[in-house]
Amino acid sequence: MGKLRTKSEYEEIRNARLLENQERLASLGLQKTISELRSITASPKSDRTHVRKYKKVDNGSTPLRRSPRLIGKSPSSKGDFGNFLGCDSEDDKKRPANAPLLSIKRELRPKLSPDALARRCTSKGRGSLYDPIYGICCHFCRQKKLCGEEDCKRCGNLDMDQPCIGKTDCSVCHSSNGVLCRACLKVRYGEEMEEVNASKQWICPHCMEDKGINPYWICNSSLCLKKRKMVPTGVAIFRAKEMGYKSVAHLLMDELQRADKR
């Protein structure tokens, strides 16, 4: 009973203070001011003329594609790229991974607009222009972009007989596993694109491990780490730099070596 009486006294004091505050606001005329402000701010949305509209930035170099089913056409057996890509020929198997063969008819060959050409080199690391036809996909970041190298004839002039100098090519396997952009090559493996292009004998981490050259120098892409039942590293370059390592691959190599010694 004592607790109920205490609670009742508290409620009485609280209600008295509320009434006192309401009387004070009424004497100052604040209630009227508050109601007037609420009526002004509660205007309909149609009267708001300074609404900021979102504008999507187009980072592509080709028109947006839609499924042929949406316009009533039946899909062809080769897909939307049947007239563009010819990746099953014998010539394509002999070409480097950074210079894949594209059989494109001259009348169907898309051209880069001046605006796209201007935006292509704004990011040298990974490139800033997505292109589903001419772009070459990086094995690590999986971004199919034109490279940002100013003197690349393939990405700049769309010369399909030239290799992309902004993407690597393994001298052993010539597969997509050895295709890395400049940024991923530097951050994940501590190598420079100029040195790779000059040597012509660069070997990807997959072949490095398969040949036994360095079994601890593994591919640290999320796909390959998951195949090894390992947790992807994510953005680990900052941790690697703080610990004194040149790249993420050097950090993982040291961790694997220490794990084997245990």
N, C-alpha and C positions, 0 to 999 in steps of 0.2 A: 504493500500500500504506500510505503514511503517513496518508492521509485515513481509510482504513478502520480503522486502529489508533486514531486519535483518536476516531472515532465509537464504537468499542467501549468505550473508556475512559469516555466520557460516559455511555453506557447503564449501565455498571457503577456509576458514581457515583449516577445517577438511581435505579436500583433499590435501592441501599443506603439512600438517603434515604427512599424510600417505605416500606421495611421499618421504618426507624427511626420514622417518623411513625405507622405502624400500631401499633407496640409502645407508643408514648407514649399514643395514644388508648385502647388497651386498658387500660393501667395507670391511667388517669384514669376509666375506666368510661363514656366518652362513646359508645362504640359501642352499648351497651345503651340509653342514653338516646335516641339517634337512632332506633333501631328501635322504641322505645315511642312516640315522637312520630309516626312514620310510620304505625303501626297505628291511632293515634287519628284522624289526618287522613284516612285512607283509608276512612272510613265510607261506606256506600252513600248515593246521592242521596235515597232515600226517607226517610232519617232527618234530612235537613236541613229544618228547619221555618222558617228565616228566609230563604227564597229570595224575592227581590224580583220581583214579577210586573209585566210591562209592561202598561200600560193605555192603549189608544189613545184619543186625544181626538177627539171628533166635532165638527168645525167646520161641519157642514152643518145646514140648517134643515128638510130634508125627509127622509123615509125612504129608505134605500138601495134603488136600483132594480136589478133583475136582468133578464136577457134572458128574453123569453117562451118561448124555446126550451127553457130549463132546466126549465120547469114544463109542457112539452108543448103550449104554445099556438103557433099560427102567427102570425108578425108581421104587423101591419096595414100597408097601403100608406103610411099617414101616419106610421108609427113610434109610439114610446111617447108622443109628445107630440101625437098627432093630435087629442085632445080638449082640449088646452090651448092650443096656439099657433096663431095665425092670422096669419102674416107675409106672405102673398101677396096681401092685399087692397089696393085702391087707397088706402084710408084710411091704411094703414101707410106707404105711400110718401110721404105728406104730413107725417107726424109727425116730430119731431126724433129724433135718434139716442139721446138720453138719456131718451126716453119711447116706447119701441117698443110697438106694439099687441099685447096678449095677449087673445085670445078665450077666456075661461075660463068654463066653466059654473059656476053658483053652487054646485051640489051637489058639484062636483069641486074647488072652490077650496080649496087648503091654507092653513092659518093658522099664523102664527108662535107658537110656545110662549112662555110668559113667560121661560123660560131663554134662548131664542134672542133675544128682544127685549132682554134684559139684556146679552147678549154682542155685540149688533150695534154698539154705540157705543163699545166698548172700544178700537178703533183707528180714529181719524178719518181717517188718511191713505189707507189702502186698504180699510178695512172689515175686519171679522174674521169675517163670517158668509157662507159660501159658499151660494149658492142657484141650482140649475140652471134654475129657472123664472123667478123674479123678478129674479135678478141680471143686471147689464149688464156685459159684458166690456170691460175696458180694452184699448185698442189696443196699449199698450206692455207692461205686465206680464201681460196676458192672463188676469187673475183675474176670474172671474165671481162677484162678491160684491155683497151689499147695502152701500150706502155707510154710513159711520159718522156722518153728519150727524144731529143730534138732531131737527131740525125738518123732515126730509125726509118728506113725506106719502106718497111712492111706496114708499119702503123701510120706513118705520115703520108706515104704515097700509095698505100694499098697495093704494093708490089708483092704478090703472093709467092714469087720465086726467091724472095729474100727472107732470111731469118729475122726474128724479132730480137733486137739486141738488148731489150729490157727484160727478157725472160731467159732462164738458163736451159741448157740441154745436156743431159748426161752423155758422156762419150762412150758409155758401155751399153746401156739399155735403150737410150733414145725414147723413153716412154714418158707418159704424163706424170709419173712419180718424180721425175727429175726436173719438172718445170717449176721454177720459183721466181717470183718478182724480186725487184731490187730490195724492197723493204724487208721482206721475209728472209731473204738470203742474208742480209746484214744483221737483223735482230735475232733470228733463230739460230744462225750458224756462224755469225761473225765474219763473213766473207764479203768481199767487194765485187760488184758486177764487172768492173774493168779488169780485174785480175782473172775472173772466170772466162771472159771473152778473149783475153789475150793468150791464155794457156792452151785452149782447145782440148785439154785433157781432164776437164773437171768431171768428177765422179759423184753421183748423188749418194745420199746416206744409205739408201736401200742396197745399192751395189757395193758400197764400202763395207757394209756388214756381210753381205752374201759372199764376197771374195775373201773375207777374213782379214782385210787390211786394218780395220779397227772395229772390232765387234761391239764396242761401247758407243760408237758414233752412230746413233740411231736416228731415224726420222721422228721428229717430235710433233708432227701434226696430230690433231685430235683424232682423226680417223685411224692412224697407225698406232697411236698409243692405246686406243680402245681395243684394237685387235690383240695387243699384248696384255690386255687386262690391267692396264695402267690408267690412272686418272689423268685426264688432259691437264696441262700446266696452266692454261689460260694466259693472261698477260704476266709472264714471269721474268721479263727482261729487267725490270726494276729490282727485283730480288736478286737476280744474277749479278747485276752491276754492283749492288751494295755488298755482295759477298766477294767481289773481286774477280768475277768470271767475265770472259769476253762476250759470251752469248748464252742463250738458253741451252744449246747443245753441249757446251762445255760444262755447264752445271749438271745436266743429266748424266754426262759421261763420268764425272767424278762421283756422283751418287751411285751409279751402277757399279763402278769399280769398288767402292767401299762396301756395297752390299755383298759382292762376291767374296770379299776377304773375310766377312764375318762367319 
